[in-house]
Amino acid sequence: MIGTDASPAEAIRPEAVLSALVDWVGPAAMLRHVEAMECVTSTNAIALDDQREGLLLLAREQTWGRGRHSSHWVSPPGGLYLSYVPPVEHLPSHITDLSLLAALAVANALEVVLETAGLPDARSLLKWPNDVLIDDGKVAGVLLQSRGNVVVGGGGGPRTVVGIGINVNARIVIDPPEELPPDEWPVTPCSLGDLVGRNLDLEPILVEVMAHLLSRLGTGLDDAAMDEYRSRCITLGKRVAFTEGGRRLVGTAREVSRDGGALIVDLGGGEIREIRAGDVRHIRAVQG
């Protein structure tokens, strides 16, 4: 069962977003088009089918938002749901770098948002690869999707979309999945509105997120960015479970690699796994 309790989201004005992000706007710049829609199946799906680059799509509500591995991302009114298509010439050499860069951008932006809202000590943390947590609750997630053979510096055809979902004013309750043991249940979602005790305007949050995202894409996943990612990543040092070839494996997350952002997991006895994709679940103590 999924329940929500959210007030209507305010309209986001594309012209105001373009004006606020003017340093990145132009025919050959990183941001070229902004469109806001009411209710769609998935902004990522629409962005993948579109032919424009530098495109930012926004939706007030998604009826079939996606998480990793085709899981359903709950997207009721009151949240911020966006998809951005970086121009091919601005893609990093490792496409997976986009996932880590977007997670960092959202983490940075939400700290600014919460400080402005009166929570100066809020700290955004990351669950590998790109879930954003505050106070042990998941407030945002990133989904990277590509279509075609992405060639950095190439043109036309291949597309990569960065999808971002943020629980702003939407209050979400999700029943735990029955197929997982209690110590592997997903992180409980929470909203920014719950954290500050009131609803927040969506447009300033969008501008903050996009400013950080475009800036991060401009500088790339350099050593400083990797150091910051590791410092925020709460997966490191934790016991984690994942599935490989139909088998459940458990180990300790040791490192995030510089090459492609893979999670390095120590299974013990000298056995190491490098995870580049997959659902990695934190194993935690369960009160019984």
C-alpha positions as CSV (number, residue, x, y, z in Angstrom):
1,M,0.0,0.0,0.0
2,I,1.2,3.5,-0.9
3,G,-0.3,6.5,0.8
4,T,0.4,10.2,0.2
5,D,-0.7,13.4,1.9
6,A,0.4,16.4,0.0
7,S,-0.9,19.9,-0.8
8,P,-0.9,20.9,-4.5
9,A,2.5,21.8,-5.9
10,E,3.0,25.4,-7.2
11,A,3.4,25.9,-10.9
12,I,7.0,26.2,-12.0
13,R,7.6,28.9,-14.6
14,P,10.1,27.9,-17.3
15,E,10.9,31.5,-18.2
16,A,11.8,32.2,-14.5
17,V,14.0,29.1,-14.4
18,L,15.8,30.2,-17.6
19,S,16.3,33.7,-16.2
20,A,17.7,32.4,-12.9
21,L,20.1,30.0,-14.7
22,V,21.1,32.5,-17.4
23,D,24.8,31.7,-17.1
24,W,24.2,28.3,-18.5
25,V,21.5,29.2,-21.1
26,G,21.9,29.6,-24.9
27,P,21.7,27.7,-28.2
28,A,25.1,26.1,-27.7
29,A,25.1,26.1,-23.9
30,M,24.3,23.4,-21.3
31,L,20.7,24.4,-20.9
32,R,18.7,25.2,-24.0
33,H,15.0,24.3,-23.4
34,V,12.8,24.1,-20.3
35,E,9.3,22.7,-20.3
36,A,6.9,22.1,-17.4
37,M,4.1,19.6,-17.6
38,E,1.2,18.6,-15.4
39,C,0.9,14.8,-15.2
40,V,3.0,12.4,-17.3
41,T,3.9,8.8,-17.2
42,S,7.7,9.5,-16.8
43,T,9.8,12.5,-17.6
44,N,12.7,10.3,-18.4
45,A,10.7,8.3,-20.9
46,I,9.6,11.6,-22.6
47,A,13.1,13.0,-22.6
48,L,14.5,9.9,-24.2
49,D,12.1,10.2,-27.0
50,D,12.7,13.9,-27.5
51,Q,15.4,15.0,-30.0
52,R,16.5,18.1,-28.3
53,E,19.7,18.4,-26.2
54,G,20.2,20.6,-23.2
55,L,16.5,19.8,-22.4
56,L,15.0,20.1,-18.9
57,L,11.6,18.6,-18.5
58,L,9.5,19.0,-15.3
59,A,6.3,17.4,-14.1
60,R,3.9,18.1,-11.3
61,E,3.1,14.4,-11.1
62,Q,4.3,11.1,-12.6
63,T,2.1,8.1,-12.9
64,W,4.9,5.7,-13.7
65,G,8.1,7.2,-12.5
66,R,11.0,4.7,-12.5
67,G,13.7,3.9,-10.0
68,R,16.7,1.6,-10.6
69,H,16.0,-1.7,-12.3
70,S,12.5,-0.7,-13.4
71,S,11.2,-0.3,-9.8
72,H,8.3,2.2,-9.4
73,W,9.3,5.6,-8.0
74,V,6.3,7.1,-6.3
75,S,5.7,10.6,-7.8
76,P,2.6,12.3,-6.3
77,P,1.9,16.1,-6.4
78,G,4.1,18.0,-4.0
79,G,7.4,16.5,-5.2
80,L,10.0,17.8,-7.7
81,Y,10.4,15.5,-10.7
82,L,12.8,16.5,-13.5
83,S,14.8,15.0,-16.3
84,Y,17.8,16.7,-17.9
85,V,19.5,15.8,-21.2
86,P,23.1,17.0,-21.2
87,P,24.4,18.0,-24.7
88,V,26.6,15.2,-26.0
89,E,29.7,17.4,-26.0
90,H,29.3,18.0,-22.3
91,L,29.1,14.3,-21.3
92,P,32.0,12.9,-19.2
93,S,34.3,10.3,-20.6
94,H,32.7,7.8,-18.2
95,I,28.9,8.1,-18.5
96,T,28.5,6.6,-15.0
97,D,30.2,9.7,-13.7
98,L,26.9,11.5,-14.3
99,S,25.3,9.5,-11.6
100,L,27.8,10.4,-8.9
101,L,27.9,14.1,-10.1
102,A,24.1,14.3,-10.0
103,A,24.0,12.8,-6.5
104,L,26.6,15.3,-5.3
105,A,24.7,18.2,-6.9
106,V,21.4,17.3,-5.2
107,A,23.2,16.8,-1.9
108,N,24.8,20.2,-2.1
109,A,21.7,21.9,-3.3
110,L,19.4,20.5,-0.5
111,E,21.8,21.6,2.2
112,V,21.5,25.1,0.8
113,V,17.7,24.8,0.7
114,L,17.5,23.5,4.2
115,E,19.8,26.2,5.6
116,T,17.7,28.9,3.9
117,A,14.6,27.2,5.5
118,G,16.2,27.4,9.0
119,L,18.1,24.1,9.3
120,P,21.7,25.2,9.0
121,D,23.1,22.0,10.4
122,A,21.4,19.6,8.0
123,R,23.8,17.2,6.3
124,S,23.1,15.4,3.1
125,L,24.5,11.8,2.9
126,L,24.6,9.4,0.0
127,K,23.7,5.7,-0.3
128,W,25.6,4.3,-3.2
129,P,25.3,5.1,-5.9
130,N,22.9,8.0,-5.8
131,D,20.2,8.0,-3.1
132,V,20.2,11.2,-1.0
133,L,19.5,10.9,2.7
134,I,18.9,13.4,5.5
135,D,18.4,12.2,9.1
136,D,18.4,8.5,7.9
137,G,15.5,9.3,5.5
138,K,15.6,9.2,1.7
139,V,14.7,12.6,0.3
140,A,15.9,12.2,-3.3
141,G,17.1,9.7,-5.9
142,V,18.8,9.8,-9.3
143,L,18.1,7.6,-12.3
144,L,20.5,7.7,-15.2
145,Q,19.2,6.2,-18.5
146,S,20.8,6.1,-22.0
147,R,19.5,5.1,-25.4
148,G,21.9,4.2,-28.2
149,N,25.7,4.1,-28.2
150,V,26.7,7.3,-26.4
151,V,29.8,8.7,-28.0
152,V,31.3,11.7,-26.2
153,G,31.8,14.5,-28.6
154,G,29.6,12.9,-31.2
155,G,26.3,14.2,-32.4
156,G,22.6,13.3,-32.8
157,G,20.9,10.0,-31.9
158,P,22.5,8.7,-28.7
159,R,20.9,10.3,-25.6
160,T,21.6,10.2,-21.9
161,V,19.0,11.5,-19.4
162,V,19.6,12.4,-15.8
163,G,16.3,11.9,-13.9
164,I,16.0,13.4,-10.4
165,G,13.1,12.9,-8.0
166,I,12.9,14.9,-4.7
167,N,10.4,14.5,-1.9
168,V,9.6,18.2,-1.2
169,N,6.1,18.4,0.1
170,A,4.9,14.9,-0.7
171,R,4.6,12.7,2.3
172,I,5.0,9.1,1.3
173,V,4.4,5.9,3.2
174,I,5.5,2.6,1.6
175,D,4.9,-0.9,2.9
176,P,8.1,-2.9,3.2
177,P,8.7,-5.4,0.4
178,E,7.8,-8.9,1.6
179,E,10.5,-10.6,-0.4
180,L,13.3,-9.0,1.7
181,P,14.3,-9.8,5.2
182,P,13.7,-6.9,7.7
183,D,17.4,-6.1,8.0
184,E,17.5,-5.3,4.2
185,W,14.4,-3.2,3.9
186,P,14.9,0.0,1.9
187,V,15.6,3.3,3.6
188,T,12.4,5.0,4.8
189,P,11.4,8.0,2.6
190,C,11.0,11.4,4.1
191,S,10.3,14.9,2.7
192,L,11.9,18.3,3.0
193,G,8.6,19.6,4.2
194,D,8.6,17.2,7.1
195,L,12.1,18.2,8.1
196,V,11.3,21.9,8.2
197,G,7.7,21.6,9.4
198,R,6.1,23.4,6.5
199,N,5.6,23.2,2.7
200,L,8.4,24.7,0.5
201,D,8.2,26.4,-2.8
202,L,9.4,24.1,-5.7
203,E,10.8,26.7,-8.1
204,P,13.7,27.9,-5.9
205,I,14.6,24.3,-5.1
206,L,14.7,23.5,-8.8
207,V,16.9,26.4,-9.6
208,E,19.3,25.5,-6.7
209,V,19.5,21.8,-7.9
210,M,20.1,22.7,-11.5
211,A,22.7,25.4,-10.7
212,H,24.7,22.8,-8.8
213,L,24.1,20.1,-11.4
214,L,25.3,22.2,-14.3
215,S,28.3,23.4,-12.3
216,R,29.2,19.8,-11.4
217,L,28.9,18.7,-15.0
218,G,31.2,21.6,-16.0
219,T,34.0,20.6,-13.7
220,G,33.5,16.9,-13.9
221,L,34.3,14.1,-11.5
222,D,37.7,15.3,-10.5
223,D,39.7,14.2,-7.4
224,A,38.0,16.8,-5.2
225,A,34.5,15.6,-6.3
226,M,35.5,12.0,-5.6
227,D,36.8,12.8,-2.2
228,E,33.6,14.6,-1.3
229,Y,31.5,11.8,-2.7
230,R,33.3,9.3,-0.5
231,S,33.0,11.5,2.6
232,R,29.2,11.6,2.1
233,C,28.8,8.0,1.1
234,I,27.3,6.1,4.2
235,T,27.6,2.8,2.3
236,L,31.3,2.7,2.8
237,G,32.2,0.6,5.8
238,K,28.8,-0.9,6.1
239,R,27.7,-4.5,5.7
240,V,25.8,-4.8,2.4
241,A,23.8,-7.5,0.6
242,F,23.5,-7.9,-3.2
243,T,22.5,-10.5,-5.7
244,E,24.9,-12.1,-8.2
245,G,23.9,-14.9,-10.5
246,G,20.8,-15.5,-8.4
247,R,22.8,-15.8,-5.2
248,R,22.6,-13.5,-2.2
249,L,26.0,-12.3,-1.2
250,V,27.0,-10.3,1.9
251,G,30.2,-8.3,2.4
252,T,31.6,-5.0,3.6
253,A,31.7,-2.0,1.3
254,R,35.3,-0.8,1.2
255,E,35.7,1.8,-1.6
256,V,34.1,3.7,-4.6
257,S,36.4,3.4,-7.5
258,R,37.7,6.4,-9.4
259,D,37.1,4.6,-12.7
260,G,33.4,4.5,-13.2
261,G,32.3,4.8,-9.6
262,A,32.0,1.0,-8.9
263,L,31.4,-0.1,-5.3
264,I,34.2,-2.4,-4.1
265,V,32.8,-5.0,-1.7
266,D,35.0,-7.3,0.5
267,L,33.3,-10.7,0.9
268,G,36.0,-12.0,3.3
269,G,38.7,-14.6,2.7
270,G,40.4,-12.4,0.1
271,E,37.3,-12.4,-2.1
272,I,36.4,-9.0,-3.7
273,R,33.5,-7.9,-5.8
274,E,33.3,-4.8,-8.0
275,I,29.7,-3.8,-8.4
276,R,28.9,-1.4,-11.2
277,A,25.2,-1.9,-11.3
278,G,22.7,-3.6,-9.1
279,D,20.6,-3.2,-5.9
280,V,22.9,-2.9,-2.9
281,R,21.1,-3.1,0.4
282,H,22.5,-2.0,3.7
283,I,22.3,-4.6,6.5
284,R,21.2,-3.0,9.7
285,A,20.3,-3.9,13.2
286,V,16.5,-4.6,13.6
287,Q,14.7,-4.0,16.8
288,G,12.6,-7.1,17.6
